[in-house]
Amino acid sequence: MGRGKVVIRRIDNSTNRQVTFSKRRNGLLKKAKELGILCDAEVGLMIFSSTGKLHEFASTSSMRSVIERYNKTQDESLQSPQNPASELKFWQTEAAILRQQLHNMQEDHRKLMGELYGLSVKELQNLENQLEMSLRGIRMKKVYGTRDPNTVNGDTISPYDFTISEESHAHIHLQLSQPQPQNFSDRATALDST
């Protein structure tokens, strides 16, 4: 006596649907495991039930490695298209990205070389902050070498104090100043006593 043909459509009875899901899920997981063992294939299988529960199988050590390999393969296939039209589109996109990167680097270089025309007050303030932070890092590295100069007994200290004016009509004057000398041993003693 053989089985009748099963109509492939959603099972209305929730109990029957759950039983069928469990049986077919187990069968699918078993087949994935067999495929991985018999054919030395790297298999990854993810199943989300109707309730949102995840069931997974990976023939390698983890599902993450299977997904990473999949993503790497997808990236490689996108980077090496087979037909000439998609290859042309790919290289046009690459050229546009590189042109934009070159433009951004030229703008940054221009700003750092002192050509500041056309910048808004906010952009000038951001540039000033970047320069101050870079200069601070250089000075600290010069004074302290590889030690972290920003901490004394776990508390962060800063030798720079500056404020930024939000006046839109004010003239911007960039001036680099030397940090105020600080006596770190007095500060460390004060921190220990608190």
N, C-alpha and C positions, 0 to 999 in steps of 0.2 A: 504494500500500500504506500503510494508516494504522497508527497506533500503537494498541496494545491498552490497555484500561483498567487503570490502576495501582491496586492495592489499597492504601489508606492504612492502613498499620500499620508498626511498627518493622521495619527491614531487619535481618535476622539476620547476614548476612555483613558483617564490619567494613570490608572494603575497599570493597564496593559502597555501604555506608552513608556512608563518607567521600566517595566520588565524588559521590553524590547530594547530600550536604550542600554540597559546594563548588559544584556546578552551580546548585542552588536558591538558595544564599546569593548568588551572583553575579547571578542573575536578579532576586532581590528587591532587592538594592542598586541594580541598573540601573533597575528600576521606580520606586524611591524617588527616584532622581536625576531621572528623567524627569518624575515628578509635581511635584517642586519647580520644575523649569525651565518646563514647559509651563503649569502652573496658578499660578505664582508663590506656591506654598504653602511654609510653613516645615515641613520634614520632618525628623524625627529617628528613626533606626532603630538598635536595639541587638540584637545576636545573640550569645548565649553558646553555644559549641559544647559537645559532651558532655565534652570535656576541660577546659572552663572558660575557653577562650580567647575574648576579646571581639573582635567585629567590629562596627564602628559607621559610621554615615553621618549627617551633618548638612548640610542645605541652606544653613544660615547659617554664620557664622564658626566656631561651636563647638557641641558637644553640650550644654555647660553652659548656654548661653543658651536652647536649646530646653527643657531640663529646668526652668530657672528660669521660663520662660514657662508651662510646663505647671503647675508648682506654684502660680504666681500665679493662673492660671485656676481651678485646683481650690479654692484658698482663697476666691476671689470667689464661686464657685458654692456653697460651704458657708455663706458669710456672707449670701447672699441666696436662701434656699430659696423654692421656688415654692408649695408647698401650705401651707395654714394650720396644720396640725398640726405640721409640721417647723419652720415659722416660730415658732410658740409655744414649742416646745422650745428653739430657738436663743436666743430672748430670755430664757427662764427660765435657761438656762445662763449667758448674759451677765450677768444680774442677780445670780446667785449668785457669779460671779467678782468683780464689782464690790463686792458686800457684803463678801466676804472681804478684798479690798484695803482697803476703808474700815476694817474692823475692825483690820487690821494697822497701818494708819497711825495710828489712834486709840491703839493700844497703844504704838507708838513715841513718839507725842507725849506720852502720859501719863508714860512713863519719863523722857523728856527734861525734863519739867516738874517732876520730882522726886517723883512719886507712885510710890514703890518698894515698896508693900505687895504681898505675894503673890509676890515674886520669890525664886527660889532663890539660893543662894550663887553658883553657877556663872553664873546670869544676871546677878547683880550684878557679878561679876568681868568678864564680857564687856562690860557697860555701862561700867564703870570704864575698861577698856582702850580702848573706843571714844572716850570723853570725853578720855582722855589723848592719844590720837593726834590727835583733832580740835584740841585745845588746842595741841599741839605744832606742828601745821601752821599754825595761826593765828599763833602767836608767831614762827615761822620766817619766814612770809610778811611779817609786820610788820617784822622786823629786816632781812631780806635782800631783800625785794621779789621780783622774778621769778627771781633767781639760785637755783640749787639749793643749799641750805645743808647738805645731807646728805653732800656729798663734798668732800674736800680731797685734791687730787692723785690722784683716782680711788679713794680709800679712803672707805668709808662711816663716818660718825661719828654718835653719838647723844648728846644732852645729857641724856637721861632714863635713870634706873636705878630700877626698881621691881620688887618681888617680889610674888607672889600666894600667900597662905596657903591650904592645902587643908583647914584645920581646919573641920569642919562645925558646931562649937558656938561658933566665934568670932564676935564681933560685927563687923559690917562698918561701917567708918567711911570715908566718901568725903571726901577732902580733896585739893583741887587745890593744887599747889605750884609755885613759880617754878623754872625750870630753873637749874642751876648755871652761872654764867658760865664760859666757857672761852676760853682764849687760842688762837685758831686759828692765829695765826702761829707760836707755839711748837710747836704740834702739827704743822704743815706742815713746819717745820724738822726735827723729830724723824723724820717720815716720810721726808723726803728723804735723811737720813743713813743710813737702814737699807738 
